[in-house]
Amino acid sequence: MFWYLLKRTLRIPFVLLSISFVIFFISKHVPQDSVINILALEGKIEQSNSDEGYSKEDYLQVAKQYNYHLPNFYIGLRPAHYPKQLSLLPEERSIEEKQLQTEKRFSLPSIQWNGLDNQYHAWIKKIISGDFGISFVDGKKVSTKIAEAFRWTIVLVLLAILLSFALGISMGVFSKTTKNKKSFEVLKLTSYFLYAIPVFWFATIMLIFFTTDDYGAWTNIFPSVSILDPREDSFFPMLLSAGKILILPLLIMTLHAFGYISRQMESSLTEEVNKLYARTALSKGLSYKEMITKHGFKNALLPIITLLSSAIPGTIAGSVIIETIFNIPGLGRLIFESILVADWNVVFGVVFMVALITSISFLLSDLLYAKTNPKIRLDLQ
Amino acid sequence: MMHTIKRILGFIQKKKRGKISLLFLFALFIVSLLTPFIANDIPIVCKSKTGLKFPVIQKLWKGSAQANMDCEWSLNPLIPYSQKTIDIKNGRFASPFSKQNTTSLRTRHWLGTDALGRDSLAGLMYGSSIALRVGLFSALIALFLGLLVGTFAGYFGNNMLKLNGLQVVLVIGLIVLLLYQLSYGFFFGHAYDGLKEFVLFLLILALGSIGILNSASLLKQTIRVPVDNIVLWIFEVYKSIPNIFFLLVLLSIFVKSGVASLVFTLSFILWPIVARYTRAEILKLKEENFIKSAQVSGISSWGIVRSHLLLNAIGPALVSFAFSFSAAILLEATLSFLGLGLSVEEVSWGSMLSEVKNNYKAWWLALFPGLALFLVISALNYIGEMIGEFYAQS
């Protein structure tokens, strides 16, 4: 068990490292130029200065400051007749590239070893020491930005998971023990709909029909979308004042997860009820309800418990849409907005954070599974 | 193969819901194909002084059609609007139930209009063709990639794929060339007349490496490639980033997003689903006696994979195909809703839904596209479940 745990934990940094390769590769191929973003941030872009709005010296200085003059990676691949370094300025660079391409139609690839002095190395070294850099949009530290956003997401996600599990498990048991056939059918259908409905559509429909009184006075149940002001210093007063706005998003996230959980619980119970021990319990005189609550329930809960921690990544993914629709300044909206403006430091920070949470959640769910299921526990040893 | 498909379809139709799902998808497919002939602002057939003309076909063929033609006699589409037709008289969100500024029942906007006065029903129909196209193509590519990788990983495992020195060199060479092509283009992307030099280069490379390796007797040494571990590693990396995050990051590479780039990105996200199913299935099949006897009787690995494993694994892969189909449609709609999917000119269900964000009173813009999306997704998921049940029973 210990070795298994150690092995699993040691894999997480390697997964994160692989992700850093992917993200770095993508960030080198996006159309936006982040040097210009930094120049704009530092106020060095003026419309009247020249065609581009910035001076060459400023551009070169910023590019050097952020290591753009270094090669990208440890190993480089380029046509043999290319010079070691092209110009850093985008216009000059495109002219140079065109010239090099017309100069020679065909050139062998040449592989270079760039050593440790490269952009990726410099970047990953900083990240390992915990420095994610600054946001190109407002100059704030990425870690503070993520921490601020994370509070909102974690509140939403944890509350939604807790509520949906409590509701879902009890609903699953209720639908199995109830004698009323009709309510069983209704419950099954509702949980199916809640699970299968696209989240963003559900949220939009709720916003349209239940935040105004256009469709009758009773439909004005929830407050409409408004902009949260994240400037207040402490989080909890802000959360309290925003509490009203969070009700609807929380409800939607809860209901969506609830549909899934109650279905799972129901099918898990069905499986247990058909087992031999259930028949034994029935034949020794227990009522169907007693059999489920005393014996079946415990066993049926096992697969659901492991769902508990693997539900976290799924709910975080769902929060991207919810947060953008409801203007909640959480992780999902942060990554969405950062991608739109190519703020790659923030994007990587968020992806890193989410990947870490996801890996830990899956590890936890495996552990819980092993903990609750002696058969698996023995296998691991 | 056809026989199996017939049996699967028969099995699905046994259940009432399966029958409805199949019929719905089929109807939607037909509608999406015929949309230009059902909803369009130009006539299908037009008899003018110069002769018969087919403006709709012309537009489909050439991309544009003559505007304002004088027809003596014309056959018009049922809905006189295309998804892009702007009806100024009914602009600014005309509700389906309100009194509309139209002349007849045929020109009425049965499902309302959006801010610009574009007809929702026409948009819904064009949206269905986009949804099905994006979903089908990304699911097909994902199926292909997933089957390939899943079979490879499942069959060869960690120690069955042995490469000799030459093969290792060739594989590494191919990877380098692929990367070179991706970042510079063999001929820098634009001048493909360097082909002769390139072939010559490849020949020299191949001959040279064979010569060197032969003299060093490295050819006989073999290396075991841990295919399964590599693939499992890729799965783990995929699993640790939720799809929507990965998708948002990937999409930012494209300067202008269209159907092609979206299909590419979605299939890149979805192939592990198929690969995982296929790998598990192949692992199960490998323990079967017929595979073992095939191995013993000396059939090559490739022969076993082709004629025994793939044929048996394709059924369960169909399950994941149905699921990735619906996942692709849902992700496309979600992205378009967020404003990142297709370009603004393309009308898709997601982009129609996103227009509600400008006016929360326009319920018809949210209700109908969302309903269509929901129905397609549940139909596809149900069919996927039923295919799974079919294979579980047989």
Interface residues (C-beta under 8 A of the other chain):
Chain A: R11 V15 L16 S18 I19 V22 I23 I26 H29 V30 P31 L77 R78 P79 Q101 R105 F106 L108 P109 I111 A196 I197 P198 F200 W201 T204 I205 L207 I208 F209 T211 T212 D214 S224 P313 G314 I316 A317 V320 I321 T324 I325 I335 F336 I339 L340 A342 V347 V350 V351 V354 A355 T358 S359 F362
Chain B: V176 L177 L179 Y180 S183 Y184 F186 F187 F188 H190 A191 D193 G194 E197 F198 F201 W233 E236 V237 K239 S240 I241 P242 N243 I244 F245 L248 V249 L250 L251 S252 I253 F254 V255 L330 A333 T334 F337 L338 L340 L353 V356 K357 Y360 K361 W363 A366 L367 G370 L373 F374 I377 S378 N381
